[in-house]
């Protein structure tokens, strides 16, 4: 499904160790086109080395959410709110993100 979504230009989002599914999708002999491209990502620190070992571009540890093309990745449970707001923004726009974020009393830096 990840390969199919990437080849169709759809968004793919992964948080925590979910980034490893994205990494594995490229390893398949069926990966071609956009689905065969590695991109800049982040993940939970516990799987960082496996992502790096697969020759993906790993974001600086200070980046909590990373967007590269139609791929959104995030570090883990502590970044889940920022991750979800980023997905809303990419799918529905900044106005919708602001509308949702406001009532949540989130820090403006999210």
Biotite code that builds the C-alpha atoms (Angstrom):
import biotite.structure as struc

atoms = struc.array([
    struc.Atom([0.000, 0.000, 0.000], chain_id="A", res_id=1, res_name="UNK", atom_name="CA", element="C"),
    struc.Atom([2.875, 2.390, 0.770], chain_id="A", res_id=2, res_name="UNK", atom_name="CA", element="C"),
    struc.Atom([4.400, 1.838, -2.671], chain_id="A", res_id=3, res_name="UNK", atom_name="CA", element="C"),
    struc.Atom([1.019, 2.290, -4.347], chain_id="A", res_id=4, res_name="UNK", atom_name="CA", element="C"),
    struc.Atom([0.294, 5.520, -2.472], chain_id="A", res_id=5, res_name="UNK", atom_name="CA", element="C"),
    struc.Atom([3.715, 6.948, -3.249], chain_id="A", res_id=6, res_name="UNK", atom_name="CA", element="C"),
    struc.Atom([3.448, 6.132, -6.955], chain_id="A", res_id=7, res_name="UNK", atom_name="CA", element="C"),
    struc.Atom([0.002, 7.760, -7.046], chain_id="A", res_id=8, res_name="UNK", atom_name="CA", element="C"),
    struc.Atom([1.313, 10.928, -5.387], chain_id="A", res_id=9, res_name="UNK", atom_name="CA", element="C"),
    struc.Atom([-0.753, 10.372, -2.246], chain_id="A", res_id=10, res_name="UNK", atom_name="CA", element="C"),
    struc.Atom([0.420, 11.329, 1.210], chain_id="A", res_id=11, res_name="UNK", atom_name="CA", element="C"),
    struc.Atom([2.144, 8.731, 3.382], chain_id="A", res_id=12, res_name="UNK", atom_name="CA", element="C"),
    struc.Atom([2.634, 9.439, 7.084], chain_id="A", res_id=13, res_name="UNK", atom_name="CA", element="C"),
    struc.Atom([4.602, 7.429, 9.643], chain_id="A", res_id=14, res_name="UNK", atom_name="CA", element="C"),
    struc.Atom([5.258, 8.061, 13.309], chain_id="A", res_id=15, res_name="UNK", atom_name="CA", element="C"),
    struc.Atom([7.573, 6.397, 15.798], chain_id="A", res_id=16, res_name="UNK", atom_name="CA", element="C"),
    struc.Atom([8.818, 3.011, 14.546], chain_id="A", res_id=17, res_name="UNK", atom_name="CA", element="C"),
    struc.Atom([6.322, 3.217, 11.662], chain_id="A", res_id=18, res_name="UNK", atom_name="CA", element="C"),
    struc.Atom([9.081, 4.809, 9.601], chain_id="A", res_id=19, res_name="UNK", atom_name="CA", element="C"),
    struc.Atom([10.583, 1.323, 9.302], chain_id="A", res_id=20, res_name="UNK", atom_name="CA", element="C"),
    struc.Atom([7.597, 0.255, 7.160], chain_id="A", res_id=21, res_name="UNK", atom_name="CA", element="C"),
    struc.Atom([8.425, 3.078, 4.760], chain_id="A", res_id=22, res_name="UNK", atom_name="CA", element="C"),
    struc.Atom([12.073, 1.973, 4.693], chain_id="A", res_id=23, res_name="UNK", atom_name="CA", element="C"),
    struc.Atom([11.096, -1.653, 4.071], chain_id="A", res_id=24, res_name="UNK", atom_name="CA", element="C"),
    struc.Atom([8.752, -0.687, 1.230], chain_id="A", res_id=25, res_name="UNK", atom_name="CA", element="C"),
    struc.Atom([11.716, 0.584, -0.789], chain_id="A", res_id=26, res_name="UNK", atom_name="CA", element="C"),
    struc.Atom([13.701, -2.620, -0.239], chain_id="A", res_id=27, res_name="UNK", atom_name="CA", element="C"),
    struc.Atom([11.157, -4.658, -2.195], chain_id="A", res_id=28, res_name="UNK", atom_name="CA", element="C"),
    struc.Atom([11.992, -5.719, -5.729], chain_id="A", res_id=29, res_name="UNK", atom_name="CA", element="C"),
    struc.Atom([8.530, -4.346, -6.617], chain_id="A", res_id=30, res_name="UNK", atom_name="CA", element="C"),
    struc.Atom([9.556, -0.817, -5.645], chain_id="A", res_id=31, res_name="UNK", atom_name="CA", element="C"),
    struc.Atom([9.867, 1.380, -8.700], chain_id="A", res_id=32, res_name="UNK", atom_name="CA", element="C"),
    struc.Atom([9.256, 4.968, -9.670], chain_id="A", res_id=33, res_name="UNK", atom_name="CA", element="C"),
    struc.Atom([8.484, 7.325, -6.811], chain_id="A", res_id=34, res_name="UNK", atom_name="CA", element="C"),
    struc.Atom([8.044, 4.365, -4.455], chain_id="A", res_id=35, res_name="UNK", atom_name="CA", element="C"),
    struc.Atom([11.702, 3.421, -4.894], chain_id="A", res_id=36, res_name="UNK", atom_name="CA", element="C"),
    struc.Atom([13.022, 6.821, -3.805], chain_id="A", res_id=37, res_name="UNK", atom_name="CA", element="C"),
    struc.Atom([14.491, 7.340, -0.371], chain_id="A", res_id=38, res_name="UNK", atom_name="CA", element="C"),
    struc.Atom([13.756, 10.636, 1.312], chain_id="A", res_id=39, res_name="UNK", atom_name="CA", element="C"),
    struc.Atom([14.519, 12.638, 4.434], chain_id="A", res_id=40, res_name="UNK", atom_name="CA", element="C"),
    struc.Atom([12.763, 11.150, 7.458], chain_id="A", res_id=41, res_name="UNK", atom_name="CA", element="C"),
    struc.Atom([12.724, 10.941, 11.223], chain_id="A", res_id=42, res_name="UNK", atom_name="CA", element="C"),
    struc.Atom([11.595, 8.195, 13.585], chain_id="A", res_id=43, res_name="UNK", atom_name="CA", element="C"),
    struc.Atom([11.686, 7.018, 17.153], chain_id="A", res_id=44, res_name="UNK", atom_name="CA", element="C"),
    struc.Atom([15.312, 6.992, 18.317], chain_id="A", res_id=45, res_name="UNK", atom_name="CA", element="C"),
    struc.Atom([15.130, 3.232, 18.902], chain_id="A", res_id=46, res_name="UNK", atom_name="CA", element="C"),
    struc.Atom([14.928, 2.557, 15.143], chain_id="A", res_id=47, res_name="UNK", atom_name="CA", element="C"),
    struc.Atom([17.113, 5.421, 13.938], chain_id="A", res_id=48, res_name="UNK", atom_name="CA", element="C"),
    struc.Atom([20.102, 3.182, 13.215], chain_id="A", res_id=49, res_name="UNK", atom_name="CA", element="C"),
    struc.Atom([18.100, 0.819, 10.996], chain_id="A", res_id=50, res_name="UNK", atom_name="CA", element="C"),
    struc.Atom([16.867, 3.799, 8.969], chain_id="A", res_id=51, res_name="UNK", atom_name="CA", element="C"),
    struc.Atom([20.394, 5.195, 8.667], chain_id="A", res_id=52, res_name="UNK", atom_name="CA", element="C"),
    struc.Atom([21.774, 1.738, 7.781], chain_id="A", res_id=53, res_name="UNK", atom_name="CA", element="C"),
    struc.Atom([19.270, 1.607, 4.900], chain_id="A", res_id=54, res_name="UNK", atom_name="CA", element="C"),
    struc.Atom([20.869, 4.813, 3.534], chain_id="A", res_id=55, res_name="UNK", atom_name="CA", element="C"),
    struc.Atom([17.912, 7.112, 4.098], chain_id="A", res_id=56, res_name="UNK", atom_name="CA", element="C"),
    struc.Atom([18.559, 10.771, 4.889], chain_id="A", res_id=57, res_name="UNK", atom_name="CA", element="C"),
    struc.Atom([17.931, 11.075, 8.611], chain_id="A", res_id=58, res_name="UNK", atom_name="CA", element="C"),
    struc.Atom([16.804, 14.472, 9.865], chain_id="A", res_id=59, res_name="UNK", atom_name="CA", element="C"),
    struc.Atom([18.547, 16.281, 12.672], chain_id="A", res_id=60, res_name="UNK", atom_name="CA", element="C"),
    struc.Atom([17.327, 14.982, 16.024], chain_id="A", res_id=61, res_name="UNK", atom_name="CA", element="C"),
    struc.Atom([15.817, 18.393, 16.786], chain_id="A", res_id=62, res_name="UNK", atom_name="CA", element="C"),
    struc.Atom([13.293, 18.006, 13.937], chain_id="A", res_id=63, res_name="UNK", atom_name="CA", element="C"),
    struc.Atom([10.129, 16.571, 15.469], chain_id="A", res_id=64, res_name="UNK", atom_name="CA", element="C"),
    struc.Atom([8.175, 16.297, 12.215], chain_id="A", res_id=65, res_name="UNK", atom_name="CA", element="C"),
    struc.Atom([9.749, 16.023, 8.771], chain_id="A", res_id=66, res_name="UNK", atom_name="CA", element="C"),
    struc.Atom([8.037, 16.578, 5.419], chain_id="A", res_id=67, res_name="UNK", atom_name="CA", element="C"),
    struc.Atom([9.811, 15.468, 2.253], chain_id="A", res_id=68, res_name="UNK", atom_name="CA", element="C"),
    struc.Atom([7.648, 15.433, -0.844], chain_id="A", res_id=69, res_name="UNK", atom_name="CA", element="C"),
    struc.Atom([4.474, 13.564, 0.104], chain_id="A", res_id=70, res_name="UNK", atom_name="CA", element="C"),
    struc.Atom([6.086, 11.821, 3.079], chain_id="A", res_id=71, res_name="UNK", atom_name="CA", element="C"),
    struc.Atom([5.442, 12.994, 6.643], chain_id="A", res_id=72, res_name="UNK", atom_name="CA", element="C"),
    struc.Atom([7.367, 11.364, 9.486], chain_id="A", res_id=73, res_name="UNK", atom_name="CA", element="C"),
    struc.Atom([7.530, 12.092, 13.192], chain_id="A", res_id=74, res_name="UNK", atom_name="CA", element="C"),
    struc.Atom([9.575, 10.924, 16.157], chain_id="A", res_id=75, res_name="UNK", atom_name="CA", element="C"),
    struc.Atom([7.092, 9.345, 18.559], chain_id="A", res_id=76, res_name="UNK", atom_name="CA", element="C"),
    struc.Atom([4.258, 9.700, 21.080], chain_id="A", res_id=77, res_name="UNK", atom_name="CA", element="C"),
    struc.Atom([5.548, 13.045, 22.354], chain_id="A", res_id=78, res_name="UNK", atom_name="CA", element="C"),
    struc.Atom([5.231, 14.498, 18.854], chain_id="A", res_id=79, res_name="UNK", atom_name="CA", element="C"),
    struc.Atom([1.823, 13.016, 18.047], chain_id="A", res_id=80, res_name="UNK", atom_name="CA", element="C"),
    struc.Atom([-0.105, 16.277, 18.338], chain_id="A", res_id=81, res_name="UNK", atom_name="CA", element="C"),
    struc.Atom([2.330, 18.166, 16.117], chain_id="A", res_id=82, res_name="UNK", atom_name="CA", element="C"),
    struc.Atom([2.301, 15.213, 13.697], chain_id="A", res_id=83, res_name="UNK", atom_name="CA", element="C"),
    struc.Atom([-1.501, 15.205, 13.478], chain_id="A", res_id=84, res_name="UNK", atom_name="CA", element="C"),
    struc.Atom([-1.698, 18.979, 13.031], chain_id="A", res_id=85, res_name="UNK", atom_name="CA", element="C"),
    struc.Atom([0.884, 18.746, 10.254], chain_id="A", res_id=86, res_name="UNK", atom_name="CA", element="C"),
    struc.Atom([-1.193, 16.094, 8.491], chain_id="A", res_id=87, res_name="UNK", atom_name="CA", element="C"),
    struc.Atom([-4.281, 18.314, 8.760], chain_id="A", res_id=88, res_name="UNK", atom_name="CA", element="C"),
    struc.Atom([-2.337, 21.233, 7.297], chain_id="A", res_id=89, res_name="UNK", atom_name="CA", element="C"),
    struc.Atom([-1.001, 19.194, 4.379], chain_id="A", res_id=90, res_name="UNK", atom_name="CA", element="C"),
    struc.Atom([-4.423, 17.739, 3.556], chain_id="A", res_id=91, res_name="UNK", atom_name="CA", element="C"),
    struc.Atom([-6.734, 20.653, 4.361], chain_id="A", res_id=92, res_name="UNK", atom_name="CA", element="C"),
    struc.Atom([-4.570, 23.781, 4.579], chain_id="A", res_id=93, res_name="UNK", atom_name="CA", element="C"),
    struc.Atom([-3.147, 26.116, 7.207], chain_id="A", res_id=94, res_name="UNK", atom_name="CA", element="C"),
    struc.Atom([-6.514, 27.740, 7.954], chain_id="A", res_id=95, res_name="UNK", atom_name="CA", element="C"),
    struc.Atom([-8.001, 24.381, 8.941], chain_id="A", res_id=96, res_name="UNK", atom_name="CA", element="C"),
    struc.Atom([-4.928, 23.551, 11.036], chain_id="A", res_id=97, res_name="UNK", atom_name="CA", element="C"),
    struc.Atom([-5.239, 26.878, 12.877], chain_id="A", res_id=98, res_name="UNK", atom_name="CA", element="C"),
    struc.Atom([-8.944, 26.279, 13.417], chain_id="A", res_id=99, res_name="UNK", atom_name="CA", element="C"),
    struc.Atom([-8.261, 22.904, 15.018], chain_id="A", res_id=100, res_name="UNK", atom_name="CA", element="C"),
    struc.Atom([-5.143, 23.926, 16.927], chain_id="A", res_id=101, res_name="UNK", atom_name="CA", element="C"),
    struc.Atom([-6.688, 26.988, 18.587], chain_id="A", res_id=102, res_name="UNK", atom_name="CA", element="C"),
    struc.Atom([-9.255, 25.270, 20.819], chain_id="A", res_id=103, res_name="UNK", atom_name="CA", element="C"),
    struc.Atom([-6.637, 22.704, 21.865], chain_id="A", res_id=104, res_name="UNK", atom_name="CA", element="C"),
    struc.Atom([-4.708, 25.506, 23.600], chain_id="A", res_id=105, res_name="UNK", atom_name="CA", element="C"),
    struc.Atom([-1.514, 24.278, 22.002], chain_id="A", res_id=106, res_name="UNK", atom_name="CA", element="C"),
    struc.Atom([1.675, 26.254, 22.159], chain_id="A", res_id=107, res_name="UNK", atom_name="CA", element="C"),
    struc.Atom([1.933, 28.487, 19.118], chain_id="A", res_id=108, res_name="UNK", atom_name="CA", element="C"),
    struc.Atom([5.252, 26.878, 18.201], chain_id="A", res_id=109, res_name="UNK", atom_name="CA", element="C"),
    struc.Atom([3.520, 23.631, 17.224], chain_id="A", res_id=110, res_name="UNK", atom_name="CA", element="C"),
])
